[in-house]
Each structure stands twice: as C-alpha cells, then as structure tokens.
Amino acid sequence: MTQNAPDTEVSKPKLAVWKFTSCDGCQLSLLDCEDELLAVADAVHISHFVEATRHTEPGPYDLSIVEGSISTEEERNKIQQIRAESKVLIAIGACATAGGIQSLKNFAQVDDYIQKVYAHPEYIDTLKTATPISDHVEVDLELRGCPISKSQLLELLNAFLNKRHGNLPRSSVCMECKLAGNACVLVSQGVACLGPVTQGGCQALCPSFNRGCFGCFGPKENCHPEALDAALGHLAEPEKLRLYRSYNAMAAKFKRQGDSHES
C-alpha cells in the first residue's frame, strides 16, 4: 500500500501580510525584492496578501506582517483579531511603528480638517488619532523606515524561517554617512539634519545628495535630540518643530522633542 506524498505547501509556515492606513509602500518593498521574492514565496505559504493575490485563507497564521497605522474603529477591531490569529506579528514601516505622516492629525482638530478637505464630511469615519500598532496589541518586532529597507525585511524573514534573531542595524545615519565618505551636511553646510538621532537603514540616502536626514527610520536607541538642538541653534522654533513632526512624529523621543518647540 503506497502512502500519500506529504503536502509540502501546507507544512510551510503560513504568512499573512496586512494593510491598515498607509500608502502601501512597505508592502511594495516586499514585492520589489525581485530575485529574492521567488525564494521567499517558495519558503512560505502565502495565506493573505491582497497586494499580491486575491487568494486569501483564514488563520491561524505563523507570521503576520502589518503595515499602516490604526486610524478607524474598524482597524482597531481588526488588529485585535489578527493578533489573536498570529503566532508572530511584525509591524513594518513608520506608519505601523510610529503612526506615520497621518499621525500629524493627532496635533490638530480633526473635525476642522474634515470640514475643509471633504465635499461630504458626513461620509468620513475616522478616529481622532492615528496610532502605531503597538498601542493596540503586543508586537513581537518592529521594522522601521518610510519605506522599510527590503534587505532588512529579507533578513527578518530569513531569521524567522531559521529560528534565529534578526540582525538589524542599531547605529545612526551618521555612521552610514561616514561609511559612504559623505561630508557632514550639518557641519559643512549648516543644513538641518536628523542623522545623529535617527536609526540607520537607508544607507544615508538624503545626505548622499546634500540634503539633511528627515528621520524616516525613527529615533535611534539612546539618542539625545536635545543635544542635537545645540547644533541647530540657527533655526527658529517653528523650523525645529517641523523637523520632528514628520514621518515619526509619534515616536516617543521625537514627539517629546517636537513638543518642546511648540509655542
């Protein structure tokens, strides 16, 4: 009597990729992995990834990757369900880890904006705030960036599949500038730059083109933005405020420093 061949597809880890309030850029980073994408697809069973396929399957899932902030009541309920059905949950991108650019509404009166922007405000259903995933459920790991680094995403997927800790950078953008041989735009040109307090991951993209770092990857561990302010003394308070009120405005250290410049 012959035995049936094992269903190798079912035995693969079940991967789900979810989108909340965001621009889709971080999900696209996975699809932009090109040659590596085939290897990823072969190593996991994709159960839910509407950016890539209409085919979806119910949980539970071995790994859920979540992009976007929580900005509606529906999203707040949905993330609870996803957490309950996922063994491991990774939040990716500035929106999922710090609220994203849409979290700027947290510093304003949302109803005023809705009345001015939308022709039919009565159709808009939104929370007063846009908040990171970790404000609502336990997150096993966060991957920073706007968008994320695809090489870092691949490293995390590799670590998950091989049951090891991911090797992610902990140094600042300044270190990446030095490795690239860039002259410091803050020192040499007086350009406002968040590189000293921002976690690396972008390979110093903006400073490499003589622009200051915008802080896309959020605050570095143990950073001291208040010390950076001494080098930004030539800026007016509103300009300093705008530095911190961007992609990671709700990240604790950036929010605290931004609040200190609010008149």
N, C-alpha and C positions, 0 to 999 in steps of 0.2 A: 504494500500500500504506500503510495507516494504522498509525502507531506506537501502542503501548500507552501509556496515561497513566502517568506515574511514580507509584509507590507512595509517597505523601507520608507515610503513617504510619510506614513503615519508615525513611524518611530522617530522621525526627525523632530527637533524642537519646534513648537508652534509659535510663530512670530506674528504679532499684530502691530500695525502702525496706525496711529490715531491723530486726527487733526482737530484742534479747537480754534479759538480766534487767533489767526495768524495769516501770513502771506503765502504759505506753502513752501517757502524757500528751503527750510531744513529738510523736509521730505524729499525735495528735489535734489538735495545733496546726496541722498542715498541712490536715487536714480542716475545721478551723474557720476557714479563710481565706474561706469564704463566696463573695462575688462574684469574688474573685481566683482561686478554685480552678478555675473553668471556663477561665480564660485559661491557667493552669498546665497543666491537663490537655490543652489544645489545642496547647501548645507542645512537649510531650514525649510520648514513647511509654512508658506505664507498663508495665514488664515484670514487676515483682514488688512488690506492696504488699498483703499479706494483710489488713491492717486495713481496706482499701477494696474489695478484689475477690478472688475465689477464682482468677481467671485469673492464671497465672504462666508465665513463659518463661525458658529457660536464658540464661546470659550468652553473650558478654561484655556489660557494661553501660558506658555512657558516664559515668553518675553513680550512685554508691551512697550513700544516706543511712542512717546507722546509729544506732539508739537502743539504750541499755542497756549495762550492764557485762558483763564476762566472768566468769561465776560457776560454769561447769561445764566439764568436759572436752570435751563436745560443742560448746559455744560456742567454746572455744579453737580447735578444729579448723575450725569453720565460718567464723570470721572470716578465717582464712588463705585459705580458698577464695574468699571474697567479695573480698578484696584482690587476689587473682590475676586475678579476672574483671572488675575495675573500673578504668577509666581514672582516675577521680577518686573519692575517698572522703571524705565529710564526717561527722564524729562530732557528734551533736546531743544536748544536754542534759547535766545534771550526772552522770548515770549513765555515759554514754559518755565524758565528758571527765575525770571525777574519781572514778569508782567509785560515786557516788550514795549514798543513805542506807544501802543494803545493805552498803557497804564498812565500816560500823561493826563488822561481824564480824571485820574484819582486826585489831581491837584486843582480841579476846576468844578464848576457846577454843570453836571452832565445835561440836565434838562435845558439849560440855556443853549448849549451846543446843538442839541437835537432840534430845538425850535428854529435855529438859524440855518442848519445844514439841510434838513429834510423837508421836502414838499408836503409830506404826510407824516408828521411826527407820531400820530396815533398808531402807526404800524410798527414803530420801533419798540422792541422788547429787550432791554439790557439792564444789567446790574449797574450800580453806581460806580463800581470799581472793576478794573481788570487786574487779576492777581495770578501769581505763579501756581503751578500745580501743587507744590509743597505746602501751600496754605490750606489745602483741602484734603490731601491724602498723604500717606507716607510714600516717599520717593526713595528708591534704592540707589540711584545715581543720577547726577546732573551733568549734561554736556553743554558747555557754554558756546556762545557765538551768535552772530547775526549776519550771515547764516553760520551754522556749525562748520567745522573742518571735516571734510569727508574722510581724510586719513584718520582723524580721531574717532570718527564713527566706526570705521572698519576695525580699528584697534579694539574698540569696545565689543563689537560683535565677535571678533576673534577670541577675546578674553572670555566672553560668555560661553562660547562653544567649547572652549578648552578648560573651563572651570578655573580660571585664574583672575587675578586683579588686573584691571586695565592700566596701562602705562600712559598717563596723561601729563602734559607739562604743568609745572607749578611756578615757573619763572614768569617774569613780567615781559611785556612787549619790548622794554628797553634791552633785555638780553637778546631778543631776536634782532633788534636793530644792530647791536654790536656784532653779532654773527654775520649779518649781511653787509657789514662795513659801512653802514649809514652814518653820516654826521648827524648829531642830535639836533633836530629842528627846533627844540625848545631853547637850547643853549646858543646855537649858531644863528638862528633867525628870529627868536622870540615868538615862535608860533605856539599857541596854546596846544598842549599835548597831554593826554591822559596815560601815555605809555608807562610812566613809572608806577602807576597804581592799577594797571589793567593786566589781567592774566593773558599770557601769550597763547598763540594758537593760529594767528592769521599770518605768521611769518612777516610781521611788521609791514603789512601791505601799504597802509597810508603813508607812514614816514618814508617809505622807499620812493614815494612820489612827492616828497617835500610837503606833505600835509600832516597835521597833528593827528594823533590817535584819538578816535571817537569813543573808545571804551566798549567796543562791540562785545568783547568776551567777558565783560564784567570785572568787578574788583578782584585783584589778586589776594591770596591768603596773606593775612597780617600786613596789609598795605596801610599807608598813612596818608590819606588825601589831604589832611590838614597841613602836613609838611609840604606837600606839593604846592599848596596855596602861596607859600612864601616865594616860590619861583614864578607865580602867576600874579604878582603884585601889580603889574602894569594893567591888568584887566579890571574893568568896572564890575561891581557886584552882579548886575544882570547877566553879564557875559560869563562869569563863573557859574552862575546858576544854570545857564543853558548847557554848559559842559556836562553837568551831571544829570540833567533832565533830558535823557535821550533813550537809547535802547534798553538801558538797565537802570532806569530811574528808580525802580522799587527795590533794587539790590540794597541791602541794609547800609553798607558804608557809603555808597553813592547817594542814597536818599538822605542820610544824615548830613552829609557834606552839602548837598544841594539845599536842604532846609536851612542850613546856617547862612546861606547867601540870599535867602528870600526876605525881601523888605516888607 
